[in-house]
Amino acid sequence: MKLKYFYIFFIILMSLKSFGQDEGVKKADQLYEGYEYIKARDIYLKVAKRGYVSGYLYKKLGDSYFKTAEYKQAVKWYEKLFKLGENPEPEYYFRYAQCLKASGRRDEGDKYLQKYYTLVDDKFRADQTKKKSYILYDNDIPLEYSSYKIDSLSINTEYSDFAPVIVGKKLVFASAGYHPVGYKKKWQNGQPYFDLYEATINAPNDVTGVKPLSGDINTEYHESSATFTPDGKTMYFSRNSFKGGNDNASLSKLKIYRAEKINGEWKTVEELPFNSENFTYTHPALSPDGKRLYFSSDMPGSFGSSDIWYVEIYEDNSYSYPQNLGPKVNTTERENFPYISDDGKLYFASDGQLGYGGLDLFVCDIDENGMVGDILNLGKPINSPQDDFSFTINTKDNYGYFASSRNNKEMRDNIYVFYKSNEIKKGDAKDLLSKMQDKIKVAIPKEESIVKGKDLGKILELKPIYFEFGKYDIGPRAAIELEKVITVLRKYPKLKLEIRSHTDSRSSAAFNLKLSEKRAQATRNYIIESGIDPSRISAKGYGETQLVNRCKDGVKCTEMEHRQNRRSEFIIIDEQKNN
């Protein structure tokens, strides 16, 4: 009889223990859904320490570390998840791979990516990811920022500093490290709250004189991610507020606000009408003309944890209904910190697009209808295995800033500058490619396909050799395509080409003709310097006389459309075959 009571007592005890664990997980889930990842994690950890084994629990623990960019800790729990053999959802293969790469275990991460390819339902996502993996994993091809110097700014603090934006000769940024002595208010990760500051840009790597933004911007809680209209009189930024209660759980979700500059101070702060108490709206970024506002949100219609959206800003300061940028940019993970450069490119951070680990920075062209071009990883040294995000650039002077948690044991974010310490010298593009010459792949065309009058570039399916507006230098990305042309010229030593260079219609016709001649000659020089007989290569500039689209003088076009006209062709003028 006593043994019977013992078993009953044991069953009741185990039931109570299980009930307590379930209640603990429910409480943690509520905190997690409210973005209180650290508080949720503390409860999940207590449940795990009691010996509770659950794939769901391991997912939540891994995710809570993943969301706070603590990738090595995330690896620990994702590893436990996969050891259970429960075949988790495809996104966990992707997240585990990203965390492994961020932790320096790149080869292991690649294996889980390959498994992810076989599981993912979204064919477009899988195809795009495979295309990017060729560049990032097989070749590590340096892109246009590979020749830039990267430095940490002296204004960085012991806490997180991020979201830089260039405003004339000022750098506006968010920081938790400039509060007055004695400031004690902290949020769940132990850091003070973020405020917005400005500093003077004396030189790209010399930023000094930090002071808070004046007026009614900074409060007791978070302010970050500022963006400004072209006239500098209106600012949009992120903020959250206090809902009541006595702890961090009482903070509202981030929202976007608007402020006006009046007599040198930021006043009339107002919340944007499309914000909601139930979702996050953050990281605002204006288009160069100030008529479109991009931002990040988890609102309904999002593909992942956070997506990039935009609204049109009307003349009466009303706003259109938010539009999602779509699955080419947005993934099942996080897309944050959009930024539109003066030349019409969209830069953003993502841990769903394929990268080096954590958040990486990407770029694509975007037109006035919200259509985006090919998405490119900015590559090294901009991106690293850690988080890299919040990009800003001065396109005229070739420098910019971004935030990263690299070189930081505590994974706190700092602001970095990228700039060219010296002008690119002749042959630098080839130097950048020298370590990967044997890895550039090109399908050698058959002799019968080499016909006089055809464009060799189209036969080889070259990526367009675009030039930046007003420039004629050969960058690393263009050099990659030219190496393919050189490979074919070596295969067929009697083949002769005419390089035809074209410009867009901006600037005068005379200027464009001269510019195109310089571009054609620069392309010819690059090929000749590789050992090709000069008699086989001629070059001619056509200026704006052969536009490929509607963008003639007086027609309003996007930067993407103008870029299509800035191109080079490789016309076969002698197709003599080998004997």
FENGIZI-V588788 format. One line per field, one symbol per residue. ss: DSSP state (H for helix, E for strand, C for the rest). phi: phi as a letter, one per 20 degrees, with the letter a starting at -180 (. if undefined). burial: I if it has 9 or more other ideal C-beta (glycine too) atoms within 8 Angstrom, else O. A space follows every 50 residues. Layout:
ss->???
phi->???
burial->???
This chain:
ss->CHHHHHHHHHHHHHHHHHHHHHHHHHHHHHHHHCCCHHHHHHHHHHHHHC CCCCHHHHHHHHHHHHHCCCHHHHHHHHHHHHHCCCCCCHHHHHHHHHHH HHCCCHHHHHHHHHHHHHHCCCHHHHHHHHHHHHHHHHHCCCCHHHHCEE EECCCCCCCCEEEEEEECCEEEEEECCCCCCCCCCECCCCCECCEEEEEE EEECCEEEEEEECCECCCCCCCEEEEEECCCCCEEEEEECCECCCCCHHH ECCCEEEEEEEECCEEEEEEECCCCCCCCCEEEEEECCCCCEEEEEECCC CCCCCEEEEEEEECCCCCECCCEECCCCCCCCCEEEEEEECCCCEEEEEE CCCCCCCCCEEEEEEECCCCCECCCEECCCCCCCCCCEEEEEEECCCCEE EEEECCCCCCCCCEEEEEECCCCCCCCHHHHHHHHHHHHCCCCCCCHHHC CCCCEHHHHCCCCCCCCCCCCCCCCHHHHHHHHHHHHHHHHCCCCEEEEE EECCCCCCHHHHHHHHHHHHHHHHHHHHCCCCCHHHEEEEECCCCCCCCC CCCCCCCCHHHHHHHCEEEEEEEECCCCC
phi->.ffffffffffffffffffffffffffffffffemefffffgfgffffff nfdbfffffffffffffdmdffffggefffgfffmelfggffffffffff ffendffffffffffggfdfefffffffffffffffdedlffefefeeed ceffffdfdecalfbecmeddebdbdddffgnfcfcdfeneffececcbe efbgdcdcmfbfffndefcfdfcalebcfgemeccdbebccdeoocbffe ffffcdcccdeclnceclfbfffefcfececblfbefgemdcdeadbdfg ofebfbcecbcedefemecffgdefnffeecfddcclfbdffeneedbdb ddffbepmfdecbbfbdfenedefecffmeefebfefcalebbeffdlba bbdbeflbfeleeceddcaefbffegnggfffegfcgfdfdbefffgfee cgneeggffelffgeedfgmdceeegfffgffffffgffffdfdfccded dcdeefmffffffffffffffffffffffeoeggfecdbbedldfcfebf eegnefcffffffgeebcccefdbdgefe
burial->OOOOOOOOOOOOOOOOIOOOIOOIIOIIIOIIOOOIIIIIIOIIIIIIOO OOOOIOIIIIIIIIIIOIIIIIOIIIIIIIIIOIOOOIOIOIIIIIIIII IIIOIIOOIIIIIOIIIOOIOOOOIIOIIIOIIIIIOOIIIIIOIIIIOO OOIOIIIOIIIIIIIIIOOIIIIIIIIOOOOOOOOOIOOOIIIIIIIIII IOOOOOIIOIOIIOIOIOOOIIIIIIIIIOOOOIIIIIIIOOOOOOOOII IIIIIIIIIIIIOOIIIOIOOIOIIOOOIIIIIIIIIIOIOIIIIIIOIO OIOIOIIIIIIOIOOOOOIOOIIIIOIIIIIIIIIIIIIIIOOIIIIIII IIIOIIIIIIIIIIIIIOOIOIOOIOIIIIIIIIIIIIIIIIIOOOOOII IIIIIOOIOOIIIIIIIIIIOOOOOOOIIIOIIOOIOOOIOIOOIOOOOI OOOIIIIOIIOIOOIOIOIOOOOIOIIIIIIIIIIIIIIOOIOOIIIIII IIIIIOOOOOOIIIIIIIIIIIIIOIIIOIOIOOOIIIIIIIIIOOIOOO IOOOOOOIIIIIIIIIIIIIIIOOOOOOO
